[in-house]
């Protein structure tokens, strides 16, 4: 079941929905996004990373830092908003789409200001992460995270800081 902010769309043809991806997103748009996102993943400069991600349409705030190989959605990066002073950890992934055999889903991802996303975490379509929240390493974030809370695990859930 998709997140409430993610919408489901039927497959554009008779085969699995990913087979028809270029009916959903133009080939040259995917090529453009892929080139900039791959370059950004390997760039040692945070300024250049932010600039490259913004070229794909992602809304990246001031002083956002991306760990090595952090990846934004290649098909719909324009659906991603990241607030000022946030960190997206090493090899973390932010997705705005998901393809299933007979349909696909798409939903915006909003990450507040001062958010920390741990290494290898995965944020799924439609999720909002509130200001100052912390996402643990390798977490699977499939629902909204309130501001200031610490979430971890698969699927991610609130962890008390005692």
DABEL-V141886 format. One record per pair of residues at least 6 apart in sequence whose C-alpha atoms are under 6 Angstrom apart, sorted by the first residue. I is the first residue (numbers start at 1). GAP is how many residues later the second one is. Records with the same first field share a line. If there is no record, write none. Layout:
I=GAP, GAP
//
This chain:
3=123
5=102, 121
6=100, 101, 120
7=98, 99
8=96, 97
9=94, 95
10=93
11=6, 91, 92
16=85, 86
17=84, 85, 86
18=81
30=45
33=23, 41
34=40
36=16
40=9, 12
41=27, 28, 29
46=19
57=20, 21
58=19, 20, 22
59=22
60=22
61=21, 22, 23
62=22
63=21, 22
64=20, 21, 22, 23
65=22
66=21, 22
67=22, 23
68=22
69=22
70=20, 21, 22, 23
71=22
72=21, 22
73=21, 22, 23
79=29
80=28, 29
81=29, 30
82=29
83=29, 30
84=29
85=28, 29
86=27, 28, 29, 30
87=29, 30
88=29
89=28, 29, 30
90=29
91=28, 29
92=27, 28, 29, 30
93=29
94=28, 29
95=29, 30
96=10, 11, 12, 29
97=8, 9, 28
98=6, 7
107=18, 19
108=18
109=16, 17, 18, 19
110=18
111=17, 18
112=17, 18, 19
113=18
114=17, 18
115=16, 17, 18, 19
116=18
117=18
118=17, 18, 19
119=18
120=17, 18
121=16, 17, 18
122=18
123=18
124=18
127=16, 17
128=16
129=15, 16
130=15, 16, 17
131=16
132=15, 16
133=14, 15, 16, 17
134=16
135=15, 16, 17
136=16
139=13, 14, 15, 17
140=14, 15, 16
141=15
150=8, 9
151=6, 7, 8
//
